[in-house]
Amino acid sequence: MRIVSLLPSATEIAFALGLGDEVEAVTDGCDYPDAAIGKPVVSRSRLDVGTTASAADIDSAVREAVGDGEPLYALDAELINKIQPDLILTQDLCRVCAVPTGDVEDALDVLGCHADVLSLDPHTVEDVLADILRVGEHTARSDEARRLVDQMRERIAVVDEAVRGLPLVRTFPLEWLEPPFSGGHWVPDLVVRAGGEPVLCAVGEHSRPLRWSEVETAAPDVVVFMPCGYDLAEGRDEAAGLGGVPELRSTPAWQNDEVYVVDATSYFSRPGPRIIDGLELLASVLHPGAVPEPPLGRVARVPTDG
C-alpha cells in the first residue's frame, strides 16, 4: 500500500502501526518519528513568515490568507501523480493545520488519481482512539491498532485511578498568546482526565479567541501555556511575553507560581499516540506526586512574581 500523509498526527499514527515503509510522502511539519523526516515532502505551508515571527505576526498572516481565500498549504501535484497513492490521510478539523479534504479531492480529480481519502477529525480523546482504529482498518493493520489503543487505554486508566477523588484544579489551557486562544477539542478532555476543571473551554469544543479580561475574571488556579505547533524551547521563548499581561498576573495561577509551558507540538497539538504522554504530563502538573514526573524537556515552570 502506498500512503501519503498530509498531517503530522496521521504520520505518527501510521508509523506507530508499523506502516513506515508504506508512507511514501509527508508534510514539511512531519518530524516524528525520526524516520519520517527523510520522506519526500508533498505538502508545504504557504505562509510567508520567518522563523523569528511572533505569535501576532503568524496570526495576522493566517487571517490575511484566510480572508483572501488563499490556500494555506501547497500540494505537490506532480509528486502525488508520481506516487499514485492508495490512501491519503488528511483532515477537516483545522484549516491552519493541514490541507482540507475537499482541496485534496479536487486535486485528485484533476490528476485522475483514485486514492481513498481518509479524514481524521477528532474532538475528544475517544475520537483520537477511534481514528487510530480507522487507520488500522484502512491499512490492514487492525490488530496492531487495537493493541496500540489497548495500551493507550491502560495508561489512561492508570492516570484515572491516580487522580480519582482528588480536588479538581481549575485549569486554563492557553493555546496561543497574541491573541489569546483557549485550548480546544481533545485538550479540555485531557484536562478533565488529568484531574482538572477546564476553564474558558469545554470538552469537544473548538479553540476560540479570548480577551485577557475573561482570563482575569475566570481566575484559573493553573495556566498551562501550550502554543500550537511549538516545542518546549520555542514555547519558553514565547512565554516571556506572559509577564506583560496584567490581567494574567492578577490570577491565582500567576500569584501562586502555577504557570507552566509545555512541549505542545509533541504532546498536545497533534491528536495521535503521544497525547497520552500529554495526559500524564498534565496530571503531574495538576497533582504533583500522584503520577511520576515526566522526562526532562517536556514541561517547565514559567517565572512569575508570585
ABEGO torsion letter per residue (X at the ends): XBBBBABAAAAAAAAAAGAAAABABBBAABAOBAAAAABBBABBBABBBBAABBAAAAAAAAAAAAAAGBBABBBBAAAAAAAGBABBBBBAABAAABBBAAAAAAAAAAAGBABBBBBBBBABAAAAAAAAAAAAAAAGAAAAAAAAAAAAAAAAAAAAAAABGBBBBBBBBBABAOBBBBBBEAAAAAAAAAGBBBBGBBBGBBBBBBBAAAAAAAGBABBBBBBBGBBAAAAAAAAAAAAABAAAAABAAAAAGABBBBBAAAAAABBBAAAAAAAAAAAAAABBGABBBBBBGABBBBBBAX
